[in-house]
Amino acid sequence: METSLRPYFRRRYLLTKSESRFYDTLRRVVRDHVVFAKVRLADVVDADDRHRHWQANFNRVCSKHLDFVVCDSLFRPVIAIELDDSSHQRQDRRKRDDDVDRLLEAVSLPLLRIFVRKTYDPDLISRLLLMKVKR
């Protein structure tokens, strides 16, 4: 197949530089937990197929992703983390963020939003995680 006609290409990296920097810090902070990146929201929040609006409910979660999900050793989600950059100020992103916030609150999964930075303080990240998880 001619390269110029291919509809897809393999991305070079799974994580952006910002996500990678945060991931490195997060792994140091939560050593005894498992960290997953770019998790599909539908893998954390399931729509009840007995509900009369099951399809609409599933559609709300199937195409959204969480930046990171921290799980315990049995792979049970403990907390979700979203890295927010300046794009999260856009109205469409704010609506998406509000939807995710409400969904995670409804299933009692804490969500921590962190603003993107060039570097991250492990002690601060640890304190923020503990504050969210202990609520």
C-alpha positions as CSV (number, residue, x, y, z in Angstrom):
1,M,0.0,0.0,0.0
2,E,1.3,3.4,-0.9
3,T,2.3,5.3,2.3
4,S,0.5,8.5,1.3
5,L,-2.8,6.6,1.0
6,R,-2.8,5.0,4.4
7,P,-5.6,6.1,6.6
8,Y,-3.8,5.3,9.8
9,F,-0.4,5.5,11.3
10,R,1.2,4.2,14.5
11,R,1.7,6.9,17.1
12,R,5.3,7.1,18.3
13,Y,4.5,7.5,22.0
14,L,1.4,6.5,24.0
15,L,1.9,9.4,26.5
16,T,2.5,13.1,25.8
17,K,5.6,14.6,27.4
18,S,3.4,16.2,30.1
19,E,1.7,12.9,30.8
20,S,4.9,11.0,30.8
21,R,6.5,13.4,33.4
22,F,3.4,13.1,35.6
23,Y,3.3,9.3,35.2
24,D,6.9,9.1,36.4
25,T,6.1,11.2,39.5
26,L,2.9,9.3,40.2
27,R,4.7,5.9,40.0
28,R,7.1,7.1,42.7
29,V,4.3,8.3,44.9
30,V,2.0,5.2,44.7
31,R,4.7,2.5,44.7
32,D,2.4,-0.2,46.1
33,H,-0.4,0.5,43.6
34,V,-0.8,-0.1,39.9
35,V,-1.1,2.9,37.6
36,F,-2.9,2.7,34.3
37,A,-2.7,5.4,31.7
38,K,-5.4,6.5,29.2
39,V,-8.1,4.3,30.6
40,R,-11.4,4.2,28.8
41,L,-14.1,5.5,31.1
42,A,-16.4,2.6,30.2
43,D,-13.8,0.3,31.8
44,V,-14.2,2.1,35.1
45,V,-17.9,3.1,34.9
46,D,-20.4,0.6,33.5
47,A,-23.9,1.4,32.2
48,D,-26.5,-1.0,33.7
49,D,-28.0,-2.8,30.7
50,R,-31.3,-3.3,32.6
51,H,-31.9,0.5,32.6
52,R,-34.3,1.7,29.9
53,H,-31.7,4.2,28.7
54,W,-28.8,1.8,28.7
55,Q,-27.6,2.7,25.2
56,A,-27.6,6.4,25.8
57,N,-25.9,5.9,29.2
58,F,-23.2,3.7,27.6
59,N,-22.7,6.2,24.8
60,R,-21.8,8.8,27.5
61,V,-18.9,6.8,28.7
62,C,-17.7,4.6,25.8
63,S,-15.6,7.3,24.0
64,K,-14.2,9.2,26.9
65,H,-10.9,8.4,28.6
66,L,-9.3,9.2,31.9
67,D,-5.6,10.2,31.9
68,F,-4.7,7.9,34.8
69,V,-6.4,5.4,37.1
70,V,-4.6,4.2,40.3
71,C,-5.7,0.7,41.3
72,D,-4.9,-1.5,44.3
73,S,-3.1,-4.8,44.0
74,L,-6.4,-6.5,43.0
75,F,-6.8,-4.0,40.2
76,R,-9.7,-2.2,41.9
77,P,-9.8,1.5,41.0
78,V,-8.9,3.7,43.9
79,I,-8.7,7.1,42.2
80,A,-8.9,8.6,38.8
81,I,-6.6,11.5,37.8
82,E,-7.0,14.0,35.0
83,L,-4.2,16.3,33.8
84,D,-5.8,19.6,32.8
85,D,-4.1,21.9,30.4
86,S,-5.3,25.2,29.0
87,S,-7.7,23.4,26.6
88,H,-9.9,22.6,29.7
89,Q,-10.9,26.2,29.7
90,R,-12.9,25.7,26.5
91,Q,-16.6,25.4,26.9
92,D,-16.8,22.0,25.2
93,R,-14.0,20.7,27.5
94,R,-15.7,22.1,30.6
95,K,-18.9,20.3,29.7
96,R,-17.0,17.1,29.1
97,D,-15.2,17.6,32.4
98,D,-18.4,18.3,34.3
99,D,-19.9,15.0,32.8
100,V,-16.9,13.0,34.0
101,D,-16.9,14.6,37.4
102,R,-20.6,13.8,37.9
103,L,-20.2,10.2,36.6
104,L,-17.3,9.5,38.9
105,E,-19.1,11.0,41.8
106,A,-22.1,8.9,41.1
107,V,-20.0,5.7,41.3
108,S,-18.0,7.0,44.3
109,L,-14.6,7.0,42.6
110,P,-12.5,10.0,43.7
111,L,-11.2,12.2,40.9
112,L,-8.1,14.4,41.2
113,R,-7.6,17.1,38.7
114,I,-4.0,18.3,38.3
115,F,-2.9,21.3,36.2
116,V,-0.1,20.4,33.8
117,R,3.3,21.5,34.8
118,K,6.9,21.0,33.7
119,T,7.7,19.3,37.0
120,Y,5.7,17.8,39.8
121,D,6.4,17.7,43.5
122,P,6.0,14.1,44.7
123,D,5.1,15.3,48.2
124,L,2.4,17.6,47.0
125,I,1.0,14.9,44.7
126,S,1.0,12.5,47.6
127,R,-0.9,14.9,49.9
128,L,-3.5,15.7,47.2
129,L,-4.1,12.0,46.6
130,L,-4.5,11.3,50.3
131,M,-6.9,14.2,50.7
132,K,-9.1,12.9,47.9
133,V,-9.0,9.2,48.8
134,K,-9.8,9.8,52.5
135,R,-12.9,11.8,51.9
